[in-house]
Amino acid sequence: MAMLQISRLTFGYEGGVENIFENVNLILDTTWRLGLIGRNGKGKTTFLKLLMGEMAYQGQIDAPVLFDYFPFEVQAAPNQVALEVMRQVIAPYARMEREMQACLEDGGEQAMEAYGALLTRYMALDGYTLPDTLRVEAAKLGVKLEALERPWSTLSHGEQMKLELAALFQKKNRFLLIDEPTNHLDADGREKVARYLKGKTGFILVSHDRYFLDQTIDHVLVLGRKDIVLQQGNYSNWQTDKALQDQAQLARNEKLKKDIGALAASARRTAGWSDAVERSKTGAADKGYVGHRAAKMMKRAKAIEARREKAIEEKKGLLQNLDEAQALKVQVLPTRRSALLEVRDLAIDYGGGPLFEPVSFCVREGERVAIQGGNGSGKSSILKLLLGGQIPYTGSVHVAGDLVIATVPQESELLQGSLRAYARATQIDESLFLTILRKLDFSRLQFDKDMADFSAGQKKKVLLAASLAKPAHLLIWDEPLNYIDILSRSQLEEAILRDRPAMVFVEHDLLFTQRVATHTVRLR
């Protein structure tokens, strides 16, 4: 058992208004499976970069292991097969093999000594057994063995991601920093990666998928306003404890606020004593006596006021800022239509045969249809077709006339310019749009920034806020929760369940889909 110790860690970006972390102290066992959670923009990736030593900070990080970050850029030669790419990620096996072969061909005493040293290191790095190990690891992640013999460039993004993860876990004396591995993975891919991680030890995982976290971690690191709190258990354990703690703290805050109010009122009354006595000097026979009495009363009042002010400040210091999420609202337009859209025997075919077996579904007011299927199964194509895209299909698709649709597209990378200009360009209420972003934890400072500088999660929130700001009969959302933090996901769920919009959506977050969808269409 080795311990990672973080002492008095303080960090803030140059030019920033306040620190992101302040005097953070943590002791972490390097065999733990830790989940790192917090709002978008609160410093999760920053914390991982600090552990990697990529930025200067105050305090101390003592690590008995080396860190590796996932995802990472893979340098693969043209037509280099996947198994060789994985090996080069772990160690320079190919170079060592060439050097050992050169030593054998030389045959001299010095060359054979060098060969012995190389062989010892090669065996310590499991050079002979590694190919078989990697095949086993790939199978655990659902990657077919034939894929390991194909050129790296021909593998899908999901296959590459899984093999990169498997390779990192074969490196010696490493603690992995895994940053959002589930984005764009379908439900089956997430399940396989979750089972894989559950069988490993020694990592910090950043993920906003609550079900995925529950399946993989045994400790939680929670980013607060400037600190990081450690708790044993999975995400659900933390959520239950947090709800109880928040409830108790809310009650405590209310009592403190009442106490502060009573103290403030008492201080105002005390301050009025001397004023009243001073005013009584007018017309008094012995103004000297009254003035002396007023002075004594003033002195006493000031002393009492000072004590009360101190008590008020002490109680204010006990008030805690709870990370509460403000309620969102979906702008639902009423309609008298019996059905907003109807799909019968739909199949999409780009020329290589149908992507899925024919499907049929109908969406009425308050109904929410989830389109499910593996990566590449045609989910996004259906949404594009419903929005009027030129998608080749058979069957029938009927969308009611004059239907107002609010969308969230899958991609957000191209967003740029100011938020206000974006609101004008999309013809949504600017004030409402910015209010929604505030509820989604945007600071007012971000309102003046170029969207091109936003994080992936912040850009996605811009698309979500724009959709929520648009009164609509129907929502069509394509993977709306990519990069979105856990608290914001809960806000969206609550708004949808309360306001009951009609929806068609694609989303790989299992809990969100289970809670929000009234119907499910599975592509096979």
LINURHU-V625318 format. One record per pair of residues at least 12 apart in sequence whose ideal C-beta (glycine too) atoms are under 8 Angstrom apart, sorted by the first residue. I is the first residue (numbers start at 1). J is the second residue. Records with the same first field share a line. If there is no record, write none. Layout:
I=J  J
This chain:
1=29  30  31
2=29  30  31  64  65
3=27  28  29  30  64
4=26  27  28  29  30  61  62  63  64  65  175
5=26  27  28  60  61  62
6=24  25  26  27  28  59  60  61  62
7=25  59  60  61  62
8=23  24  25  58  59  60
9=21  23  24  25  26  50  57  58  59  60  61
10=22  23  24  57  58  59
11=46  50  55  57  58
17=445
18=226
19=226
20=42  43  46  226
21=43  46  47  50  57  226  227  228
22=226  227
23=59  227
24=59  227  228
26=221  228  230
28=219  230
30=64  65  175  202
31=201  202
32=201  202  218  219
33=197  198  200  201  202  203  205  216  217  218  219
34=203  204  205  217  218  219  220  221
35=204  205  206  207  213  216  217  219  220  221  234  235
36=48  204  205  206  221  223
37=206  207  208  213  220  221  222  223  235  238  485  486
38=222  223  224  485
39=223  323  441  485  487  488
40=441  455  457  458  461  483  484  485  488
41=441  455  457  458
42=223  485
43=223
44=179  206  223
45=179  206
47=223  228
48=69  177  179  204  206
51=63  67  177  204
52=67  69  177
63=175
65=173  174  175  202
66=173  174  175
67=174  175  176  177
68=168  171  174  175  176  177
69=176  177  179
70=164  165  168  176  177  178  179  181
71=161  164  179  181
72=164
74=89  152  160  164
76=152  153
78=151  153
79=151  153
80=151  152
81=148  149  150  151  152
82=147  148  149  150  151  152  155  159  160  163
83=131  134  135  148  149
85=152  163
86=134  148  163  164  166  167
87=130  131  134  167
89=164  167  168
90=125  130  167  170  171
91=125  127  171
93=122  125  127  130
96=118  121  122  127
97=122  127
99=114  118
100=115  118  119  122
103=115  118
124=172
125=172
126=170
130=170
133=170
134=148  166  167  170
135=148
137=166  169  170  196
138=162  163  166
140=166  192  195  196  199
141=162  163  165  166  192  193  196
142=162  188  189  192
143=159  162  163
147=159  163
148=163
156=375  376
157=184
158=184  185  186  189  375
161=181  185
162=189  192  193  196
165=178  181  193  196
166=196
169=200
174=202
175=202  203  204
176=202  203  204
177=203  204
178=197  203  204  205  206
179=206
180=206  207  208  483
181=193  205  207
182=207  209  212  508
183=482  483
184=375  479  482  508
185=375  508
186=373  374  375  377  508
187=372  508  510
188=374
189=374  375
190=209  212  508  510
191=215
193=212
194=212  215  216
195=215
197=215  216
198=215  216
204=221
205=217
208=481  483  484  485  486  489  509
209=508  509  510
210=235  236  239  486  489  509  511
211=509  510  511
213=234  235
214=234  235  236
217=234  235
218=232  233  234
219=231  232  233
220=232  233  234  235  237  238
222=238
224=323
225=321  323
235=486
246=322  324
249=320  322
250=322
252=318  320
253=319  320  322
256=315  316  318  319
257=319
259=315
260=312  315  316
263=308  311  312  315
264=308  312
266=308
267=304  305  308  309  312
270=301  304  305  308
271=301  305
273=297  300  301
274=294  297  298  301
277=290  293  294  297
278=291  294  298
280=294
281=294
323=487
325=439  487  488  490  491
326=438  439  491
327=439  491  494  495  498
328=436  439  440  468  491  492  494  495
329=468  495  499
330=468  475  495  496  499  501
331=406  468  469  470  471  472
332=471  472  473  499  500  501  502
333=404  471  472  473
334=365
335=365  400  473
337=365  400  473
338=364
339=362  363  364  400
340=363  364  365  399  400  403  473  474  502
341=362  363  386  397  398  399  400  403  474  504
342=361  362  363  396  397  398
343=359  360  361  362  386  395  396  397  398
344=360  395  396
345=358  359  360  394  395  396
346=358  359  360  382  385  393  394  395  396  397
347=359  393  394  395
348=378  381  382  385  391  392  393
349=392  393  394
350=392
351=392
354=394
355=376  377  378  381  523
356=373  377  378  523  524
357=523  524
358=394  395
359=521  523
360=395
361=519  521
363=474  502  503  504
364=502
365=500  502
366=500  501  502  518
367=502  503  518  519
368=496  501  502  503  504  505  516  517  518  519
369=503  504  505  517  518  519  520  521
370=505  506  507  513  516  517  519  520  521
371=383  504  505  506  521  523
372=506  513  520  521  522  523
373=522  523  524
374=523
377=523
378=523
379=478  506  523
380=410  478  506
382=504
383=476  478  504  506
385=397
386=399  476  504
387=405  407  476
400=473
403=473  474
404=470  471  472  473  474
405=472  473  474  475  476
406=467  468  470  472  474  475  476
407=467  475  476  477  478
408=460  463  464  467  475  476  477  478  480
409=463  478
410=478  479  482  506
412=456  459  460  462  463
413=456  459
415=451  452  454  459  462  463
416=450  451  452
417=450  451  452
418=448  450  451
419=433  434  437  446  447  451  462
420=434  447
422=451  462  466
423=466  469
426=466  470
428=466  469  470
429=469
432=469
433=465  466  469
434=447
436=464  465  468  469
437=461  462  465
439=491
440=461  464  465  488  491
441=485  487  488
442=458  461
446=458
455=483
456=482  483
457=483  484  485
459=483
460=480  481  482  483  484
461=484  488
463=480
464=480  484  492
468=495
472=501
473=502
474=501  502  503  504
475=501  502  503  504  505
476=503  504  505
477=503  504  505  506  507
478=505  506
479=506  507  508
480=492  505  507
481=507  508  509  512
489=509  512
492=512
493=512  515  516
496=516
497=515  516
503=516
505=517
